[in-house]
Amino acid sequence: MAITPRTIFSRPAFFTLFSLSAIALIAAAGIFIGQHKQTDKLTNCPRYSEAELLALRGPGPKVLPPRPTSCAIFTPENQWSAARWERHLECMEGQKVRSRVLLGEANKAISQVGLTPQLALRKSNYLKAIAPLEQQIEFLRSAVNGLGIVEGELVHRLRRALIWRGQPSDLEEVRELEEILRHLPSAARGAHCERRQTEIWAHMMVAQSLEGTGIEDGSNSIIRSVAHQSVQRAIRTYLGQDCAAQIHEGKRESLAELTGVAIAAEATNGHNGQSSLIRKIAQSYRILNIPEFCRQAVPAGMELRETCEKRVGDEQYLAR
């Protein structure tokens, strides 16, 4: 018997069967649409790379790294804690976000939760990447004086920035910061190579301040000799920490640090210019933009940047 619209509505059994079928179809359509929308949402999420997916087909355990996620935190920013801001910034750093954007986020964090040692260190990193030295010094000084606690790394960074500016008027502040670091526990001071190299240039800054002081009867040369001996002791301490091994890392910043140590050594021990360290760097790496490299290697005001450019340039030429 054919089922017509009249049959459906005139016979209760057919009407019930038709109603149940219609409800089932509507439910199935709803599930399909919901899944389709969810799929659309997932397509906006970061995906695994083709290389990671291909790794599943190769030998070895079939384990994927954690799925990358967005750095967005879906709560109002004015409710974030300092720890949440730090996680947010760390996530953005991991995604290679530009330093200028990171600096803006750090400023927002500080305006919301105030300055903390961790946020100060992160902002210092971003400023170092994009800001002039004067702006870095201004922020570091305000952080060191305004935190209310002594954060050894911030003190070190301020001291180093002042040395790199190379103004004689900064010498007293450099000495005061050295005293602060001296009274910190050794774990807080750290012993990494950049701090050891900063010690070398601090002694060089003192030695330079003795130049042309007008002391007569040969006393000036004796005092200068003692200052140069202090530089040499700092260099030996630096090398004693196995810091020269950084040459194998190949990082430009580390190579500049090593070059600066070599230039300081030559300037204070009457070396004839045949520095094996600078030569090893030249034999292993091609240094581009030598003037900028020497600005990283040697502080301003030491009258050694031109020497650095000549030494690095000569060794690069001989190593071709």
Rosetta blueprint (number, residue, H / E / L):
1 M L
2 A L
3 I L
4 T L
5 P H
6 R H
7 T H
8 I H
9 F H
10 S H
11 R L
12 P H
13 A H
14 F H
15 F H
16 T H
17 L H
18 F H
19 S H
20 L H
21 S H
22 A H
23 I H
24 A H
25 L H
26 I H
27 A H
28 A H
29 A H
30 G H
31 I H
32 F H
33 I H
34 G H
35 Q H
36 H H
37 K H
38 Q H
39 T H
40 D H
41 K H
42 L H
43 T L
44 N L
45 C L
46 P L
47 R L
48 Y L
49 S L
50 E H
51 A H
52 E H
53 L H
54 L H
55 A H
56 L L
57 R L
58 G L
59 P L
60 G L
61 P L
62 K L
63 V L
64 L L
65 P L
66 P L
67 R L
68 P L
69 T L
70 S L
71 C L
72 A L
73 I L
74 F L
75 T L
76 P L
77 E H
78 N H
79 Q H
80 W L
81 S L
82 A H
83 A H
84 R H
85 W H
86 E H
87 R H
88 H H
89 L H
90 E H
91 C H
92 M H
93 E H
94 G H
95 Q L
96 K L
97 V L
98 R L
99 S H
100 R H
101 V H
102 L H
103 L H
104 G H
105 E H
106 A H
107 N H
108 K H
109 A H
110 I H
111 S H
112 Q H
113 V H
114 G L
115 L L
116 T L
117 P H
118 Q H
119 L H
120 A H
121 L H
122 R H
123 K H
124 S H
125 N H
126 Y H
127 L H
128 K H
129 A H
130 I H
131 A L
132 P L
133 L H
134 E H
135 Q H
136 Q H
137 I H
138 E H
139 F H
140 L H
141 R H
142 S H
143 A H
144 V H
145 N H
146 G H
147 L L
148 G L
149 I L
150 V L
151 E L
152 G H
153 E H
154 L H
155 V H
156 H H
157 R H
158 L H
159 R H
160 R H
161 A H
162 L H
163 I H
164 W H
165 R H
166 G L
167 Q L
168 P H
169 S H
170 D H
171 L H
172 E H
173 E H
174 V H
175 R H
176 E H
177 L H
178 E H
179 E H
180 I H
181 L H
182 R H
183 H L
184 L L
185 P L
186 S H
187 A H
188 A H
189 R H
190 G L
191 A L
192 H L
193 C H
194 E H
195 R H
196 R H
197 Q H
198 T H
199 E H
200 I H
201 W H
202 A H
203 H H
204 M H
205 M H
206 V H
207 A H
208 Q H
209 S H
210 L L
211 E L
212 G L
213 T L
214 G L
215 I L
216 E L
217 D L
218 G L
219 S H
220 N H
221 S H
222 I H
223 I H
224 R H
225 S H
226 V H
227 A H
228 H H
229 Q H
230 S H
231 V H
232 Q H
233 R H
234 A H
235 I H
236 R H
237 T H
238 Y H
239 L H
240 G H
241 Q L
242 D L
243 C H
244 A H
245 A H
246 Q H
247 I H
248 H H
249 E L
250 G L
251 K L
252 R H
253 E H
254 S H
255 L H
256 A H
257 E H
258 L H
259 T H
260 G H
261 V H
262 A H
263 I H
264 A H
265 A H
266 E H
267 A H
268 T H
269 N L
270 G L
271 H L
272 N L
273 G L
274 Q L
275 S L
276 S H
277 L H
278 I H
279 R H
280 K H
281 I H
282 A H
283 Q H
284 S H
285 Y L
286 R L
287 I L
288 L L
289 N L
290 I H
291 P H
292 E H
293 F H
294 C H
295 R H
296 Q H
297 A H
298 V L
299 P L
300 A L
301 G L
302 M L
303 E L
304 L L
305 R H
306 E H
307 T H
308 C H
309 E H
310 K H
311 R H
312 V H
313 G H
314 D H
315 E H
316 Q H
317 Y H
318 L H
319 A L
320 R L
